[in-house]
Amino acid sequence: MGEIVPWLVSAAVLAAVLGALAWLAARTRRRGVGQELMGPVDLIYRPHTHQINAEKRTHEERMEARPSADDNL
């Protein structure tokens, strides 16, 4: 019985750490914080994502600037 307890504690700690990381990942995706943190890493390992992110920002800015059809009434 004494041999099983350390393994159970290790498994519980590992499960807690993985659960916390999954929660943190979901939270950063919802809030959109991850882009600022992972931007330099993306530039190093995936340089094409910089261009894609720039196009997304440009598209979002264009969509915000458009007036709606109800504004003319």
PyMOL Python script that loads the backbone (N, CA, C, O; Angstrom):
from pymol import cmd

cmd.read_pdbstr("""\
ATOM      1  N   MET A   1       0.825  -1.198   0.000  1.00  0.00           N
ATOM      2  CA  MET A   1       0.000   0.000   0.000  1.00  0.00           C
ATOM      3  C   MET A   1       0.868   1.259   0.000  1.00  0.00           C
ATOM      4  O   MET A   1       0.542   2.247  -0.658  1.00  0.00           O
ATOM      5  N   GLY A   2       1.968   1.214   0.739  1.00  0.00           N
ATOM      6  CA  GLY A   2       2.852   2.371   0.805  1.00  0.00           C
ATOM      7  C   GLY A   2       3.544   2.658  -0.513  1.00  0.00           C
ATOM      8  O   GLY A   2       4.003   3.779  -0.734  1.00  0.00           O
ATOM      9  N   GLU A   3       3.629   1.672  -1.392  1.00  0.00           N
ATOM     10  CA  GLU A   3       4.273   1.866  -2.687  1.00  0.00           C
ATOM     11  C   GLU A   3       3.344   2.540  -3.687  1.00  0.00           C
ATOM     12  O   GLU A   3       3.808   3.158  -4.646  1.00  0.00           O
ATOM     13  N   ILE A   4       2.052   2.428  -3.473  1.00  0.00           N
ATOM     14  CA  ILE A   4       1.070   2.974  -4.409  1.00  0.00           C
ATOM     15  C   ILE A   4       0.829   4.465  -4.166  1.00  0.00           C
ATOM     16  O   ILE A   4       0.552   5.204  -5.111  1.00  0.00           O
ATOM     17  N   VAL A   5       0.929   4.907  -2.934  1.00  0.00           N
ATOM     18  CA  VAL A   5       0.605   6.294  -2.584  1.00  0.00           C
ATOM     19  C   VAL A   5       1.456   7.304  -3.362  1.00  0.00           C
ATOM     20  O   VAL A   5       0.895   8.261  -3.896  1.00  0.00           O
ATOM     21  N   PRO A   6       2.778   7.140  -3.453  1.00  0.00           N
ATOM     22  CA  PRO A   6       3.554   8.123  -4.239  1.00  0.00           C
ATOM     23  C   PRO A   6       3.134   8.181  -5.705  1.00  0.00           C
ATOM     24  O   PRO A   6       3.137   9.254  -6.308  1.00  0.00           O
ATOM     25  N   TRP A   7       2.774   7.037  -6.280  1.00  0.00           N
ATOM     26  CA  TRP A   7       2.323   7.028  -7.673  1.00  0.00           C
ATOM     27  C   TRP A   7       0.980   7.752  -7.818  1.00  0.00           C
ATOM     28  O   TRP A   7       0.759   8.476  -8.789  1.00  0.00           O
ATOM     29  N   LEU A   8       0.098   7.552  -6.852  1.00  0.00           N
ATOM     30  CA  LEU A   8      -1.193   8.243  -6.909  1.00  0.00           C
ATOM     31  C   LEU A   8      -1.024   9.745  -6.733  1.00  0.00           C
ATOM     32  O   LEU A   8      -1.693  10.531  -7.404  1.00  0.00           O
ATOM     33  N   VAL A   9      -0.134  10.145  -5.834  1.00  0.00           N
ATOM     34  CA  VAL A   9       0.127  11.573  -5.638  1.00  0.00           C
ATOM     35  C   VAL A   9       0.729  12.172  -6.905  1.00  0.00           C
ATOM     36  O   VAL A   9       0.344  13.263  -7.325  1.00  0.00           O
ATOM     37  N   SER A  10       1.670  11.460  -7.509  1.00  0.00           N
ATOM     38  CA  SER A  10       2.286  11.954  -8.754  1.00  0.00           C
ATOM     39  C   SER A  10       1.254  12.085  -9.868  1.00  0.00           C
ATOM     40  O   SER A  10       1.259  13.066 -10.612  1.00  0.00           O
ATOM     41  N   ALA A  11       0.376  11.106  -9.981  1.00  0.00           N
ATOM     42  CA  ALA A  11      -0.663  11.166 -11.012  1.00  0.00           C
ATOM     43  C   ALA A  11      -1.629  12.308 -10.746  1.00  0.00           C
ATOM     44  O   ALA A  11      -2.072  12.971 -11.684  1.00  0.00           O
ATOM     45  N   ALA A  12      -1.965  12.549  -9.479  1.00  0.00           N
ATOM     46  CA  ALA A  12      -2.871  13.650  -9.144  1.00  0.00           C
ATOM     47  C   ALA A  12      -2.231  15.001  -9.441  1.00  0.00           C
ATOM     48  O   ALA A  12      -2.896  15.905  -9.947  1.00  0.00           O
ATOM     49  N   VAL A  13      -0.952  15.142  -9.131  1.00  0.00           N
ATOM     50  CA  VAL A  13      -0.256  16.400  -9.413  1.00  0.00           C
ATOM     51  C   VAL A  13      -0.176  16.624 -10.922  1.00  0.00           C
ATOM     52  O   VAL A  13      -0.408  17.736 -11.396  1.00  0.00           O
ATOM     53  N   LEU A  14       0.148  15.585 -11.672  1.00  0.00           N
ATOM     54  CA  LEU A  14       0.213  15.702 -13.131  1.00  0.00           C
ATOM     55  C   LEU A  14      -1.141  16.082 -13.712  1.00  0.00           C
ATOM     56  O   LEU A  14      -1.215  16.932 -14.600  1.00  0.00           O
ATOM     57  N   ALA A  15      -2.210  15.464 -13.223  1.00  0.00           N
ATOM     58  CA  ALA A  15      -3.558  15.791 -13.698  1.00  0.00           C
ATOM     59  C   ALA A  15      -3.912  17.231 -13.357  1.00  0.00           C
ATOM     60  O   ALA A  15      -4.537  17.919 -14.163  1.00  0.00           O
ATOM     61  N   ALA A  16      -3.524  17.694 -12.178  1.00  0.00           N
ATOM     62  CA  ALA A  16      -3.816  19.072 -11.784  1.00  0.00           C
ATOM     63  C   ALA A  16      -3.061  20.070 -12.664  1.00  0.00           C
ATOM     64  O   ALA A  16      -3.621  21.087 -13.071  1.00  0.00           O
ATOM     65  N   VAL A  17      -1.814  19.785 -12.952  1.00  0.00           N
ATOM     66  CA  VAL A  17      -1.020  20.682 -13.805  1.00  0.00           C
ATOM     67  C   VAL A  17      -1.594  20.716 -15.216  1.00  0.00           C
ATOM     68  O   VAL A  17      -1.737  21.794 -15.794  1.00  0.00           O
ATOM     69  N   LEU A  18      -1.923  19.569 -15.776  1.00  0.00           N
ATOM     70  CA  LEU A  18      -2.497  19.538 -17.123  1.00  0.00           C
ATOM     71  C   LEU A  18      -3.855  20.225 -17.175  1.00  0.00           C
ATOM     72  O   LEU A  18      -4.165  20.912 -18.148  1.00  0.00           O
ATOM     73  N   GLY A  19      -4.663  20.048 -16.144  1.00  0.00           N
ATOM     74  CA  GLY A  19      -5.952  20.734 -16.076  1.00  0.00           C
ATOM     75  C   GLY A  19      -5.786  22.241 -16.002  1.00  0.00           C
ATOM     76  O   GLY A  19      -6.523  22.986 -16.648  1.00  0.00           O
ATOM     77  N   ALA A  20      -4.811  22.692 -15.210  1.00  0.00           N
ATOM     78  CA  ALA A  20      -4.556  24.130 -15.100  1.00  0.00           C
ATOM     79  C   ALA A  20      -4.075  24.707 -16.431  1.00  0.00           C
ATOM     80  O   ALA A  20      -4.466  25.811 -16.810  1.00  0.00           O
ATOM     81  N   LEU A  21      -3.235  23.967 -17.132  1.00  0.00           N
ATOM     82  CA  LEU A  21      -2.767  24.446 -18.436  1.00  0.00           C
ATOM     83  C   LEU A  21      -3.903  24.501 -19.458  1.00  0.00           C
ATOM     84  O   LEU A  21      -3.969  25.430 -20.263  1.00  0.00           O
ATOM     85  N   ALA A  22      -4.787  23.521 -19.429  1.00  0.00           N
ATOM     86  CA  ALA A  22      -5.934  23.540 -20.344  1.00  0.00           C
ATOM     87  C   ALA A  22      -6.856  24.708 -20.036  1.00  0.00           C
ATOM     88  O   ALA A  22      -7.365  25.354 -20.953  1.00  0.00           O
ATOM     89  N   TRP A  23      -7.077  24.986 -18.755  1.00  0.00           N
ATOM     90  CA  TRP A  23      -7.906  26.123 -18.359  1.00  0.00           C
ATOM     91  C   TRP A  23      -7.258  27.433 -18.800  1.00  0.00           C
ATOM     92  O   TRP A  23      -7.938  28.319 -19.317  1.00  0.00           O
ATOM     93  N   LEU A  24      -5.949  27.556 -18.599  1.00  0.00           N
ATOM     94  CA  LEU A  24      -5.245  28.773 -18.993  1.00  0.00           C
ATOM     95  C   LEU A  24      -5.285  28.976 -20.502  1.00  0.00           C
ATOM     96  O   LEU A  24      -5.441  30.104 -20.970  1.00  0.00           O
ATOM     97  N   ALA A  25      -5.148  27.903 -21.265  1.00  0.00           N
ATOM     98  CA  ALA A  25      -5.212  28.005 -22.725  1.00  0.00           C
ATOM     99  C   ALA A  25      -6.586  28.468 -23.181  1.00  0.00           C
ATOM    100  O   ALA A  25      -6.692  29.313 -24.070  1.00  0.00           O
ATOM    101  N   ALA A  26      -7.637  27.924 -22.581  1.00  0.00           N
ATOM    102  CA  ALA A  26      -8.992  28.338 -22.949  1.00  0.00           C
ATOM    103  C   ALA A  26      -9.230  29.802 -22.580  1.00  0.00           C
ATOM    104  O   ALA A  26      -9.866  30.540 -23.332  1.00  0.00           O
ATOM    105  N   ARG A  27      -8.731  30.209 -21.450  1.00  0.00           N
ATOM    106  CA  ARG A  27      -8.920  31.596 -21.004  1.00  0.00           C
ATOM    107  C   ARG A  27      -8.196  32.580 -21.921  1.00  0.00           C
ATOM    108  O   ARG A  27      -8.754  33.618 -22.277  1.00  0.00           O
ATOM    109  N   THR A  28      -6.962  32.265 -22.305  1.00  0.00           N
ATOM    110  CA  THR A  28      -6.227  33.176 -23.182  1.00  0.00           C
ATOM    111  C   THR A  28      -6.842  33.224 -24.575  1.00  0.00           C
ATOM    112  O   THR A  28      -6.812  34.271 -25.223  1.00  0.00           O
ATOM    113  N   ARG A  29      -7.401  32.104 -25.050  1.00  0.00           N
ATOM    114  CA  ARG A  29      -8.067  32.127 -26.357  1.00  0.00           C
ATOM    115  C   ARG A  29      -9.308  32.999 -26.315  1.00  0.00           C
ATOM    116  O   ARG A  29      -9.572  33.754 -27.251  1.00  0.00           O
ATOM    117  N   ARG A  30     -10.071  32.901 -25.237  1.00  0.00           N
ATOM    118  CA  ARG A  30     -11.289  33.701 -25.119  1.00  0.00           C
ATOM    119  C   ARG A  30     -10.980  35.188 -25.059  1.00  0.00           C
ATOM    120  O   ARG A  30     -11.670  35.995 -25.682  1.00  0.00           O
ATOM    121  N   ARG A  31      -9.963  35.545 -24.323  1.00  0.00           N
ATOM    122  CA  ARG A  31      -9.631  36.966 -24.143  1.00  0.00           C
ATOM    123  C   ARG A  31      -8.754  37.507 -25.259  1.00  0.00           C
ATOM    124  O   ARG A  31      -8.615  38.723 -25.391  1.00  0.00           O
ATOM    125  N   GLY A  32      -8.170  36.651 -26.051  1.00  0.00           N
ATOM    126  CA  GLY A  32      -7.329  37.107 -27.156  1.00  0.00           C
ATOM    127  C   GLY A  32      -5.978  37.614 -26.705  1.00  0.00           C
ATOM    128  O   GLY A  32      -5.368  38.421 -27.406  1.00  0.00           O
ATOM    129  N   VAL A  33      -5.493  37.173 -25.567  1.00  0.00           N
ATOM    130  CA  VAL A  33      -4.227  37.647 -25.027  1.00  0.00           C
ATOM    131  C   VAL A  33      -3.054  36.904 -25.647  1.00  0.00           C
ATOM    132  O   VAL A  33      -1.944  37.435 -25.690  1.00  0.00           O
ATOM    133  N   GLY A  34      -3.269  35.723 -26.114  1.00  0.00           N
ATOM    134  CA  GLY A  34      -2.185  34.877 -26.580  1.00  0.00           C
ATOM    135  C   GLY A  34      -1.398  35.431 -27.744  1.00  0.00           C
ATOM    136  O   GLY A  34      -0.222  35.100 -27.898  1.00  0.00           O
ATOM    137  N   GLN A  35      -2.000  36.252 -28.560  1.00  0.00           N
ATOM    138  CA  GLN A  35      -1.310  36.765 -29.739  1.00  0.00           C
ATOM    139  C   GLN A  35      -0.101  37.615 -29.348  1.00  0.00           C
ATOM    140  O   GLN A  35       0.958  37.500 -29.967  1.00  0.00           O
ATOM    141  N   GLU A  36      -0.244  38.458 -28.341  1.00  0.00           N
ATOM    142  CA  GLU A  36       0.876  39.298 -27.929  1.00  0.00           C
ATOM    143  C   GLU A  36       1.982  38.470 -27.302  1.00  0.00           C
ATOM    144  O   GLU A  36       3.163  38.779 -27.461  1.00  0.00           O
ATOM    145  N   LEU A  37       1.601  37.415 -26.588  1.00  0.00           N
ATOM    146  CA  LEU A  37       2.604  36.584 -25.932  1.00  0.00           C
ATOM    147  C   LEU A  37       3.310  35.660 -26.904  1.00  0.00           C
ATOM    148  O   LEU A  37       4.514  35.437 -26.786  1.00  0.00           O
ATOM    149  N   MET A  38       2.576  35.123 -27.861  1.00  0.00           N
ATOM    150  CA  MET A  38       3.143  34.135 -28.764  1.00  0.00           C
ATOM    151  C   MET A  38       3.630  34.735 -30.075  1.00  0.00           C
ATOM    152  O   MET A  38       4.151  34.005 -30.919  1.00  0.00           O
ATOM    153  N   GLY A  39       3.480  36.028 -30.269  1.00  0.00           N
ATOM    154  CA  GLY A  39       3.907  36.674 -31.503  1.00  0.00           C
ATOM    155  C   GLY A  39       5.368  36.443 -31.854  1.00  0.00           C
ATOM    156  O   GLY A  39       5.669  36.049 -32.980  1.00  0.00           O
ATOM    157  N   PRO A  40       6.290  36.681 -30.912  1.00  0.00           N
ATOM    158  CA  PRO A  40       7.704  36.432 -31.240  1.00  0.00           C
ATOM    159  C   PRO A  40       8.007  34.972 -31.548  1.00  0.00           C
ATOM    160  O   PRO A  40       8.839  34.684 -32.409  1.00  0.00           O
ATOM    161  N   VAL A  41       7.351  34.057 -30.865  1.00  0.00           N
ATOM    162  CA  VAL A  41       7.570  32.634 -31.130  1.00  0.00           C
ATOM    163  C   VAL A  41       7.066  32.284 -32.520  1.00  0.00           C
ATOM    164  O   VAL A  41       7.704  31.516 -33.241  1.00  0.00           O
ATOM    165  N   ASP A  42       5.918  32.848 -32.900  1.00  0.00           N
ATOM    166  CA  ASP A  42       5.396  32.608 -34.244  1.00  0.00           C
ATOM    167  C   ASP A  42       6.342  33.140 -35.310  1.00  0.00           C
ATOM    168  O   ASP A  42       6.520  32.507 -36.351  1.00  0.00           O
ATOM    169  N   LEU A  43       6.950  34.295 -35.062  1.00  0.00           N
ATOM    170  CA  LEU A  43       7.879  34.847 -36.043  1.00  0.00           C
ATOM    171  C   LEU A  43       9.098  33.951 -36.238  1.00  0.00           C
ATOM    172  O   LEU A  43       9.630  33.848 -37.343  1.00  0.00           O
ATOM    173  N   ILE A  44       9.532  33.312 -35.175  1.00  0.00           N
ATOM    174  CA  ILE A  44      10.714  32.460 -35.274  1.00  0.00           C
ATOM    175  C   ILE A  44      10.392  31.141 -35.972  1.00  0.00           C
ATOM    176  O   ILE A  44      11.092  30.733 -36.898  1.00  0.00           O
ATOM    177  N   TYR A  45       9.332  30.484 -35.523  1.00  0.00           N
ATOM    178  CA  TYR A  45       9.059  29.135 -36.010  1.00  0.00           C
ATOM    179  C   TYR A  45       8.083  29.085 -37.184  1.00  0.00           C
ATOM    180  O   TYR A  45       8.111  28.138 -37.970  1.00  0.00           O
ATOM    181  N   ARG A  46       7.230  30.086 -37.309  1.00  0.00           N
ATOM    182  CA  ARG A  46       6.265  30.105 -38.417  1.00  0.00           C
ATOM    183  C   ARG A  46       6.165  31.527 -38.965  1.00  0.00           C
ATOM    184  O   ARG A  46       5.213  32.235 -38.636  1.00  0.00           O
ATOM    185  N   PRO A  47       7.106  31.961 -39.783  1.00  0.00           N
ATOM    186  CA  PRO A  47       7.129  33.352 -40.252  1.00  0.00           C
ATOM    187  C   PRO A  47       5.918  33.752 -41.082  1.00  0.00           C
ATOM    188  O   PRO A  47       5.577  34.934 -41.134  1.00  0.00           O
ATOM    189  N   HIS A  48       5.264  32.802 -41.728  1.00  0.00           N
ATOM    190  CA  HIS A  48       4.116  33.141 -42.565  1.00  0.00           C
ATOM    191  C   HIS A  48       2.919  33.599 -41.725  1.00  0.00           C
ATOM    192  O   HIS A  48       2.025  34.256 -42.256  1.00  0.00           O
ATOM    193  N   THR A  49       2.880  33.269 -40.430  1.00  0.00           N
ATOM    194  CA  THR A  49       1.745  33.681 -39.608  1.00  0.00           C
ATOM    195  C   THR A  49       1.736  35.186 -39.372  1.00  0.00           C
ATOM    196  O   THR A  49       0.678  35.761 -39.119  1.00  0.00           O
ATOM    197  N   HIS A  50       2.897  35.832 -39.450  1.00  0.00           N
ATOM    198  CA  HIS A  50       2.934  37.293 -39.290  1.00  0.00           C
ATOM    199  C   HIS A  50       2.124  37.965 -40.384  1.00  0.00           C
ATOM    200  O   HIS A  50       1.369  38.898 -40.114  1.00  0.00           O
ATOM    201  N   GLN A  51       2.273  37.507 -41.601  1.00  0.00           N
ATOM    202  CA  GLN A  51       1.518  38.071 -42.717  1.00  0.00           C
ATOM    203  C   GLN A  51       0.031  37.774 -42.568  1.00  0.00           C
ATOM    204  O   GLN A  51      -0.802  38.640 -42.836  1.00  0.00           O
ATOM    205  N   ILE A  52      -0.308  36.571 -42.148  1.00  0.00           N
ATOM    206  CA  ILE A  52      -1.713  36.203 -41.965  1.00  0.00           C
ATOM    207  C   ILE A  52      -2.346  37.048 -40.871  1.00  0.00           C
ATOM    208  O   ILE A  52      -3.473  37.517 -41.028  1.00  0.00           O
ATOM    209  N   ASN A  53      -1.634  37.252 -39.759  1.00  0.00           N
ATOM    210  CA  ASN A  53      -2.174  38.067 -38.669  1.00  0.00           C
ATOM    211  C   ASN A  53      -2.339  39.522 -39.090  1.00  0.00           C
ATOM    212  O   ASN A  53      -3.298  40.180 -38.686  1.00  0.00           O
ATOM    213  N   ALA A  54      -1.422  40.023 -39.889  1.00  0.00           N
ATOM    214  CA  ALA A  54      -1.547  41.397 -40.385  1.00  0.00           C
ATOM    215  C   ALA A  54      -2.775  41.534 -41.288  1.00  0.00           C
ATOM    216  O   ALA A  54      -3.478  42.543 -41.225  1.00  0.00           O
ATOM    217  N   GLU A  55      -3.033  40.544 -42.112  1.00  0.00           N
ATOM    218  CA  GLU A  55      -4.221  40.577 -42.971  1.00  0.00           C
ATOM    219  C   GLU A  55      -5.498  40.506 -42.137  1.00  0.00           C
ATOM    220  O   GLU A  55      -6.483  41.169 -42.461  1.00  0.00           O
ATOM    221  N   LYS A  56      -5.491  39.714 -41.071  1.00  0.00           N
ATOM    222  CA  LYS A  56      -6.661  39.637 -40.193  1.00  0.00           C
ATOM    223  C   LYS A  56      -6.943  40.979 -39.533  1.00  0.00           C
ATOM    224  O   LYS A  56      -8.088  41.425 -39.482  1.00  0.00           O
ATOM    225  N   ARG A  57      -5.878  41.627 -39.022  1.00  0.00           N
ATOM    226  CA  ARG A  57      -6.064  42.947 -38.386  1.00  0.00           C
ATOM    227  C   ARG A  57      -6.603  43.964 -39.384  1.00  0.00           C
ATOM    228  O   ARG A  57      -7.485  44.755 -39.048  1.00  0.00           O
ATOM    229  N   THR A  58      -6.081  43.951 -40.607  1.00  0.00           N
ATOM    230  CA  THR A  58      -6.551  44.875 -41.637  1.00  0.00           C
ATOM    231  C   THR A  58      -8.015  44.624 -41.947  1.00  0.00           C
ATOM    232  O   THR A  58      -8.792  45.566 -42.093  1.00  0.00           O
ATOM    233  N   HIS A  59      -8.393  43.361 -42.047  1.00  0.00           N
ATOM    234  CA  HIS A  59      -9.783  43.019 -42.336  1.00  0.00           C
ATOM    235  C   HIS A  59     -10.698  43.459 -41.189  1.00  0.00           C
ATOM    236  O   HIS A  59     -11.786  43.981 -41.436  1.00  0.00           O
ATOM    237  N   GLU A  60     -10.273  43.255 -39.949  1.00  0.00           N
ATOM    238  CA  GLU A  60     -11.086  43.671 -38.807  1.00  0.00           C
ATOM    239  C   GLU A  60     -11.244  45.189 -38.756  1.00  0.00           C
ATOM    240  O   GLU A  60     -12.313  45.690 -38.408  1.00  0.00           O
ATOM    241  N   GLU A  61     -10.187  45.920 -39.101  1.00  0.00           N
ATOM    242  CA  GLU A  61     -10.277  47.382 -39.113  1.00  0.00           C
ATOM    243  C   GLU A  61     -11.237  47.859 -40.195  1.00  0.00           C
ATOM    244  O   GLU A  61     -11.977  48.821 -39.986  1.00  0.00           O
ATOM    245  N   ARG A  62     -11.233  47.209 -41.327  1.00  0.00           N
ATOM    246  CA  ARG A  62     -12.157  47.584 -42.402  1.00  0.00           C
ATOM    247  C   ARG A  62     -13.600  47.315 -42.002  1.00  0.00           C
ATOM    248  O   ARG A  62     -14.490  48.113 -42.300  1.00  0.00           O
ATOM    249  N   MET A  63     -13.832  46.200 -41.332  1.00  0.00           N
ATOM    250  CA  MET A  63     -15.195  45.852 -40.925  1.00  0.00           C
ATOM    251  C   MET A  63     -15.710  46.823 -39.860  1.00  0.00           C
ATOM    252  O   MET A  63     -16.906  47.116 -39.840  1.00  0.00           O
ATOM    253  N   GLU A  64     -14.856  47.324 -38.983  1.00  0.00           N
ATOM    254  CA  GLU A  64     -15.280  48.266 -37.957  1.00  0.00           C
ATOM    255  C   GLU A  64     -15.598  49.633 -38.549  1.00  0.00           C
ATOM    256  O   GLU A  64     -16.454  50.344 -38.022  1.00  0.00           O
ATOM    257  N   ALA A  65     -14.935  50.008 -39.620  1.00  0.00           N
ATOM    258  CA  ALA A  65     -15.099  51.334 -40.183  1.00  0.00           C
ATOM    259  C   ALA A  65     -16.369  51.487 -41.019  1.00  0.00           C
ATOM    260  O   ALA A  65     -16.788  52.613 -41.286  1.00  0.00           O
ATOM    261  N   ARG A  66     -16.980  50.402 -41.430  1.00  0.00           N
ATOM    262  CA  ARG A  66     -18.162  50.482 -42.277  1.00  0.00           C
ATOM    263  C   ARG A  66     -19.393  50.918 -41.489  1.00  0.00           C
ATOM    264  O   ARG A  66     -19.663  50.380 -40.416  1.00  0.00           O
ATOM    265  N   PRO A  67     -20.134  51.882 -42.008  1.00  0.00           N
ATOM    266  CA  PRO A  67     -21.404  52.244 -41.351  1.00  0.00           C
ATOM    267  C   PRO A  67     -22.473  51.226 -41.706  1.00  0.00           C
ATOM    268  O   PRO A  67     -22.425  50.598 -42.764  1.00  0.00           O
ATOM    269  N   SER A  68     -23.417  51.073 -40.827  1.00  0.00           N
ATOM    270  CA  SER A  68     -24.480  50.109 -41.094  1.00  0.00           C
ATOM    271  C   SER A  68     -25.527  50.739 -42.022  1.00  0.00           C
ATOM    272  O   SER A  68     -25.528  51.953 -42.226  1.00  0.00           O
ATOM    273  N   ALA A  69     -26.400  49.925 -42.573  1.00  0.00           N
ATOM    274  CA  ALA A  69     -27.429  50.414 -43.479  1.00  0.00           C
ATOM    275  C   ALA A  69     -28.479  51.242 -42.741  1.00  0.00           C
ATOM    276  O   ALA A  69     -29.141  52.082 -43.351  1.00  0.00           O
ATOM    277  N   ASP A  70     -28.638  51.018 -41.456  1.00  0.00           N
ATOM    278  CA  ASP A  70     -29.644  51.764 -40.680  1.00  0.00           C
ATOM    279  C   ASP A  70     -29.206  53.178 -40.338  1.00  0.00           C
ATOM    280  O   ASP A  70     -30.029  53.992 -39.919  1.00  0.00           O
ATOM    281  N   ASP A  71     -27.922  53.486 -40.510  1.00  0.00           N
ATOM    282  CA  ASP A  71     -27.444  54.820 -40.182  1.00  0.00           C
ATOM    283  C   ASP A  71     -27.981  55.884 -41.125  1.00  0.00           C
ATOM    284  O   ASP A  71     -28.046  57.053 -40.745  1.00  0.00           O
ATOM    285  N   ASN A  72     -28.363  55.522 -42.331  1.00  0.00           N
ATOM    286  CA  ASN A  72     -28.845  56.493 -43.326  1.00  0.00           C
ATOM    287  C   ASN A  72     -30.304  56.868 -43.106  1.00  0.00           C
ATOM    288  O   ASN A  72     -30.776  57.840 -43.694  1.00  0.00           O
ATOM    289  N   LEU A  73     -31.014  56.143 -42.297  1.00  0.00           N
ATOM    290  CA  LEU A  73     -32.454  56.393 -42.126  1.00  0.00           C
ATOM    291  C   LEU A  73     -32.719  57.528 -41.207  1.00  0.00           C
ATOM    292  O   LEU A  73     -33.877  57.865 -40.959  1.00  0.00           O
TER     293      LEU A  73
END
""", "prot")
cmd.dss("prot")
cmd.show_as("cartoon", "prot")
cmd.util.cbc("prot")
cmd.orient("prot")
